[in-house]
């Protein structure tokens, strides 16, 4: 059974405590977004990463399968005055309705463990990513933590890497920056 975060609990995703164990500042320092980049925030939720990214890059596509999450994210983006830089997209687990090769960088934060169809979804990640795109995957270690899905629902880092490799991604970097999450930087495998 795959754990799905209940959208009615969206406020928990914006709890100030989260900054202690998944700091936006640390995230931005590691990924260094630039004004030339187009980002896709898959599983954007209420916009925890979307808004800080929109302040730093050219455009963000905020993508989620839950209407409630997109509604809250849209409201928060408007309050931040960033409507011109964020586009909202409803997806399914088998389709991300964005054009091919649109993203310079794709963020999948706290999402992999929720996917019922990971191979189909990762195919879509590859499709929307430019040839030289960077994919950032952040997800929960299967350890006790102050928040997050049940431990038995979390995907261990080695299994995540194996799944990503099987679906055409190359691991380029592992960052050990969050106490309860792994942070993987990947690229598309380019066939020569």
C-alpha contacts under 8 A as a table, 3 or more apart, distances in Angstrom:
res1	aa1	res2	aa2	distance
1	X	153	X	7.65
2	X	113	X	6.95
2	X	114	X	5.62
2	X	115	X	6.96
2	X	116	X	6.47
2	X	153	X	6.40
3	X	113	X	7.14
3	X	114	X	5.54
3	X	149	X	6.51
3	X	150	X	7.60
3	X	153	X	6.25
4	X	114	X	5.50
5	X	9	X	7.80
5	X	114	X	7.84
5	X	149	X	7.68
6	X	9	X	5.69
6	X	10	X	7.47
7	X	10	X	5.36
7	X	66	X	7.05
7	X	68	X	6.26
7	X	69	X	6.30
8	X	68	X	7.55
9	X	12	X	5.85
9	X	13	X	7.73
10	X	13	X	5.50
10	X	14	X	7.29
10	X	45	X	7.33
10	X	46	X	6.51
10	X	69	X	7.10
11	X	14	X	5.27
11	X	15	X	6.42
12	X	15	X	5.11
13	X	18	X	7.51
13	X	45	X	7.84
13	X	46	X	7.29
13	X	48	X	7.21
14	X	18	X	7.10
14	X	46	X	7.58
14	X	48	X	6.45
15	X	18	X	5.69
15	X	19	X	7.99
16	X	19	X	5.71
16	X	20	X	7.84
17	X	20	X	5.57
17	X	21	X	7.50
18	X	21	X	5.51
18	X	22	X	5.60
18	X	23	X	7.01
19	X	22	X	5.15
19	X	23	X	4.28
19	X	24	X	6.71
20	X	23	X	6.02
21	X	178	X	5.95
21	X	179	X	6.20
21	X	180	X	7.08
22	X	26	X	7.81
22	X	27	X	7.72
22	X	178	X	5.93
23	X	26	X	5.29
23	X	27	X	6.27
23	X	178	X	7.95
24	X	27	X	4.94
24	X	28	X	6.08
24	X	49	X	7.12
24	X	52	X	7.46
25	X	28	X	5.19
25	X	29	X	6.05
26	X	29	X	5.05
26	X	30	X	6.24
26	X	177	X	7.52
27	X	30	X	5.27
27	X	31	X	6.25
28	X	31	X	5.25
28	X	32	X	5.43
28	X	33	X	6.90
28	X	53	X	7.81
29	X	32	X	5.46
33	X	37	X	6.99
33	X	53	X	7.01
33	X	56	X	5.90
33	X	57	X	5.80
34	X	37	X	5.62
34	X	56	X	5.92
34	X	57	X	4.93
34	X	58	X	7.34
35	X	56	X	5.93
35	X	57	X	3.99
35	X	58	X	4.67
36	X	57	X	6.32
36	X	58	X	5.41
37	X	57	X	5.51
37	X	58	X	5.35
37	X	59	X	6.90
37	X	103	X	7.87
37	X	104	X	5.75
37	X	105	X	7.35
38	X	57	X	6.72
38	X	58	X	5.72
38	X	59	X	4.88
38	X	60	X	5.91
38	X	61	X	7.86
38	X	102	X	7.36
38	X	103	X	5.38
38	X	104	X	5.31
38	X	105	X	6.59
39	X	53	X	7.92
39	X	57	X	7.58
39	X	59	X	6.28
39	X	60	X	4.76
39	X	61	X	6.31
39	X	103	X	5.58
39	X	104	X	6.04
39	X	105	X	4.88
39	X	106	X	5.62
39	X	107	X	7.38
40	X	60	X	5.59
40	X	61	X	4.67
40	X	62	X	6.26
40	X	63	X	7.13
40	X	103	X	6.20
40	X	105	X	6.49
40	X	106	X	4.76
40	X	107	X	6.14
41	X	44	X	5.32
41	X	49	X	7.54
41	X	50	X	6.44
41	X	60	X	6.88
41	X	61	X	6.06
41	X	62	X	5.09
41	X	63	X	5.92
41	X	106	X	6.12
41	X	107	X	4.88
41	X	108	X	6.50
42	X	62	X	6.61
42	X	63	X	4.92
42	X	64	X	6.22
42	X	106	X	7.22
42	X	107	X	5.95
42	X	108	X	5.27
42	X	109	X	7.47
42	X	111	X	7.75
43	X	62	X	7.67
43	X	63	X	5.71
43	X	64	X	4.58
43	X	65	X	7.22
43	X	108	X	6.69
43	X	109	X	7.15
43	X	110	X	7.90
43	X	111	X	6.16
44	X	47	X	5.41
44	X	48	X	7.30
44	X	49	X	7.14
44	X	50	X	6.52
44	X	62	X	5.53
44	X	63	X	5.64
44	X	64	X	5.70
44	X	69	X	7.58
44	X	70	X	7.73
44	X	73	X	7.70
45	X	48	X	7.24
45	X	64	X	6.48
45	X	66	X	7.95
45	X	69	X	4.77
45	X	70	X	6.65
45	X	72	X	7.94
45	X	73	X	6.68
46	X	69	X	5.19
46	X	70	X	6.73
46	X	71	X	7.96
46	X	72	X	5.29
46	X	73	X	4.21
46	X	76	X	7.57
47	X	50	X	4.55
47	X	51	X	5.83
47	X	62	X	7.67
47	X	72	X	7.89
47	X	73	X	4.94
47	X	76	X	7.36
47	X	77	X	7.73
48	X	51	X	6.57
48	X	52	X	7.53
49	X	52	X	5.65
49	X	53	X	6.13
50	X	53	X	5.24
50	X	54	X	6.06
50	X	60	X	6.87
50	X	62	X	6.52
51	X	54	X	5.03
51	X	55	X	6.45
51	X	76	X	7.99
51	X	77	X	6.35
51	X	80	X	7.69
51	X	82	X	7.70
52	X	55	X	5.29
52	X	56	X	6.83
53	X	56	X	5.23
53	X	57	X	6.04
53	X	60	X	7.13
54	X	57	X	5.47
54	X	58	X	7.14
54	X	59	X	6.26
54	X	60	X	5.90
54	X	82	X	6.91
54	X	85	X	6.05
54	X	86	X	6.71
55	X	82	X	7.60
57	X	60	X	7.42
58	X	85	X	6.63
59	X	85	X	4.74
59	X	86	X	5.84
59	X	87	X	7.81
60	X	85	X	6.23
60	X	86	X	4.84
60	X	87	X	6.41
61	X	86	X	5.75
61	X	87	X	4.86
61	X	88	X	5.86
61	X	89	X	6.81
62	X	70	X	7.68
62	X	86	X	6.68
62	X	87	X	6.05
62	X	88	X	4.87
62	X	89	X	6.10
63	X	70	X	7.53
63	X	88	X	6.00
63	X	89	X	4.73
63	X	90	X	5.75
63	X	91	X	6.42
63	X	96	X	7.88
64	X	67	X	7.54
64	X	69	X	6.94
64	X	70	X	6.38
64	X	89	X	6.68
64	X	90	X	5.33
64	X	91	X	5.71
64	X	92	X	7.89
65	X	90	X	5.36
65	X	91	X	4.81
65	X	92	X	5.41
65	X	93	X	7.50
66	X	69	X	5.41
66	X	70	X	6.50
66	X	90	X	7.27
67	X	70	X	5.16
67	X	71	X	6.06
67	X	90	X	7.28
68	X	71	X	5.05
68	X	72	X	6.25
69	X	72	X	5.23
69	X	73	X	6.02
70	X	73	X	5.02
70	X	74	X	5.92
70	X	88	X	6.82
70	X	89	X	7.87
70	X	90	X	7.56
71	X	74	X	5.16
71	X	75	X	6.26
72	X	75	X	5.10
72	X	76	X	6.21
73	X	76	X	5.14
73	X	77	X	6.06
74	X	77	X	5.10
74	X	78	X	6.15
74	X	88	X	7.31
75	X	78	X	5.17
75	X	79	X	6.27
76	X	79	X	5.03
76	X	80	X	6.22
77	X	80	X	5.02
77	X	81	X	6.32
77	X	82	X	5.44
77	X	83	X	6.03
77	X	86	X	7.53
78	X	81	X	5.03
78	X	82	X	6.00
78	X	83	X	5.52
79	X	82	X	7.83
82	X	85	X	5.49
82	X	86	X	6.58
83	X	86	X	5.49
83	X	87	X	7.58
84	X	87	X	7.91
89	X	96	X	7.98
89	X	97	X	7.21
90	X	96	X	7.58
90	X	97	X	7.57
91	X	94	X	7.95
91	X	95	X	5.90
91	X	96	X	4.86
91	X	97	X	6.36
92	X	95	X	5.16
92	X	96	X	6.50
93	X	96	X	7.68
93	X	115	X	6.86
93	X	116	X	7.18
93	X	117	X	6.30
93	X	118	X	7.86
93	X	120	X	7.30
93	X	121	X	5.67
94	X	117	X	6.89
94	X	120	X	5.32
94	X	121	X	5.31
94	X	124	X	7.43
95	X	120	X	7.84
95	X	121	X	6.83
95	X	124	X	6.39
96	X	121	X	7.91
96	X	124	X	6.17
96	X	125	X	7.94
98	X	102	X	7.39
98	X	128	X	6.57
99	X	102	X	5.93
99	X	128	X	6.19
100	X	127	X	5.34
100	X	128	X	4.47
100	X	129	X	7.00
100	X	130	X	7.79
101	X	127	X	6.19
101	X	128	X	4.48
101	X	129	X	4.58
101	X	130	X	4.14
101	X	131	X	7.17
102	X	128	X	5.40
102	X	129	X	5.92
102	X	130	X	6.13
103	X	106	X	6.40
103	X	128	X	5.99
103	X	129	X	4.71
103	X	130	X	5.66
103	X	133	X	6.67
104	X	129	X	6.45
104	X	130	X	5.88
104	X	132	X	7.36
104	X	133	X	4.69
104	X	134	X	6.55
105	X	129	X	7.06
105	X	133	X	5.30
105	X	134	X	4.77
105	X	135	X	5.65
105	X	136	X	7.47
106	X	125	X	7.55
106	X	129	X	7.15
106	X	133	X	7.59
106	X	134	X	6.46
106	X	135	X	4.73
106	X	136	X	6.09
107	X	135	X	6.03
107	X	136	X	4.83
107	X	137	X	6.16
108	X	111	X	5.82
108	X	112	X	7.19
108	X	135	X	7.67
108	X	136	X	6.13
108	X	137	X	4.86
108	X	138	X	6.27
109	X	112	X	7.72
109	X	136	X	7.70
109	X	137	X	5.81
109	X	138	X	4.58
109	X	139	X	5.99
110	X	113	X	7.11
110	X	138	X	5.85
110	X	139	X	4.53
110	X	140	X	6.64
111	X	114	X	5.41
111	X	115	X	6.90
111	X	138	X	7.92
111	X	139	X	6.79
112	X	115	X	5.58
112	X	118	X	7.29
112	X	139	X	6.73
112	X	155	X	7.62
113	X	139	X	7.43
113	X	153	X	6.49
113	X	154	X	5.54
113	X	155	X	5.85
115	X	118	X	5.32
115	X	121	X	7.73
117	X	120	X	5.55
117	X	121	X	6.21
118	X	121	X	5.07
118	X	122	X	5.93
119	X	122	X	5.10
119	X	123	X	6.12
119	X	167	X	6.45
120	X	123	X	5.10
120	X	124	X	6.58
121	X	124	X	5.13
121	X	125	X	6.40
122	X	125	X	4.79
122	X	126	X	6.24
122	X	164	X	7.68
122	X	167	X	6.64
123	X	126	X	5.17
123	X	127	X	6.19
123	X	167	X	7.03
124	X	127	X	4.89
124	X	128	X	6.21
125	X	128	X	5.49
125	X	129	X	6.20
126	X	129	X	5.22
126	X	168	X	7.84
126	X	188	X	6.62
127	X	130	X	7.91
129	X	132	X	7.86
129	X	133	X	5.58
129	X	134	X	7.93
129	X	188	X	7.93
130	X	133	X	4.91
131	X	188	X	6.70
131	X	190	X	7.40
132	X	187	X	6.93
132	X	188	X	7.13
133	X	187	X	6.13
133	X	188	X	7.02
134	X	185	X	6.76
134	X	186	X	5.77
134	X	187	X	5.06
134	X	188	X	7.66
135	X	185	X	5.79
135	X	186	X	4.92
135	X	187	X	5.91
136	X	183	X	7.14
136	X	184	X	5.80
136	X	185	X	4.80
136	X	186	X	6.35
137	X	182	X	7.93
137	X	183	X	5.84
137	X	184	X	5.07
137	X	185	X	6.47
137	X	186	X	7.75
138	X	181	X	6.30
138	X	182	X	5.59
138	X	183	X	4.54
138	X	184	X	6.32
139	X	154	X	7.97
139	X	155	X	7.83
139	X	181	X	5.19
139	X	182	X	5.67
139	X	183	X	6.98
140	X	143	X	7.97
140	X	148	X	7.33
140	X	154	X	6.03
140	X	155	X	7.18
140	X	156	X	7.74
140	X	180	X	5.87
140	X	181	X	4.37
140	X	182	X	6.43
141	X	154	X	6.60
141	X	155	X	7.10
141	X	156	X	5.86
141	X	157	X	6.85
141	X	180	X	5.58
141	X	181	X	5.14
141	X	182	X	6.34
142	X	151	X	5.01
142	X	152	X	7.03
142	X	154	X	5.37
142	X	155	X	6.86
142	X	156	X	6.10
143	X	151	X	6.30
143	X	180	X	7.10
144	X	151	X	7.09
145	X	148	X	7.01
145	X	180	X	6.38
149	X	153	X	6.41
149	X	154	X	6.81
150	X	153	X	5.42
150	X	154	X	6.92
151	X	154	X	5.40
155	X	159	X	6.42
155	X	160	X	6.26
156	X	159	X	5.39
156	X	160	X	6.28
157	X	160	X	5.00
157	X	161	X	6.19
157	X	182	X	6.54
158	X	161	X	5.13
158	X	162	X	6.18
159	X	162	X	5.00
159	X	163	X	6.11
160	X	163	X	5.10
160	X	164	X	6.14
161	X	164	X	5.11
161	X	165	X	6.09
161	X	171	X	7.19
162	X	165	X	5.18
162	X	166	X	6.11
163	X	166	X	5.12
163	X	167	X	6.32
164	X	167	X	5.06
164	X	168	X	6.45
164	X	169	X	5.33
164	X	170	X	7.42
165	X	168	X	5.28
165	X	169	X	4.87
165	X	170	X	5.91
165	X	171	X	7.60
166	X	169	X	7.41
168	X	188	X	6.17
168	X	189	X	5.22
169	X	186	X	6.24
169	X	187	X	5.59
169	X	188	X	4.61
169	X	189	X	5.06
170	X	186	X	5.36
170	X	187	X	5.24
170	X	188	X	6.09
170	X	189	X	5.69
171	X	174	X	7.71
171	X	184	X	7.06
171	X	185	X	6.15
171	X	186	X	4.52
171	X	187	X	6.66
172	X	184	X	7.81
172	X	185	X	5.63
172	X	186	X	5.20
172	X	187	X	6.80
173	X	184	X	5.98
173	X	185	X	4.97
173	X	186	X	6.93
174	X	182	X	7.60
174	X	183	X	5.94
174	X	184	X	4.79
174	X	185	X	6.29
175	X	182	X	7.16
175	X	183	X	5.27
175	X	184	X	6.38
175	X	185	X	7.90
176	X	179	X	7.82
176	X	182	X	6.63
176	X	183	X	6.63
177	X	182	X	7.88
177	X	183	X	7.35
178	X	181	X	5.40
178	X	182	X	6.94
178	X	183	X	7.67
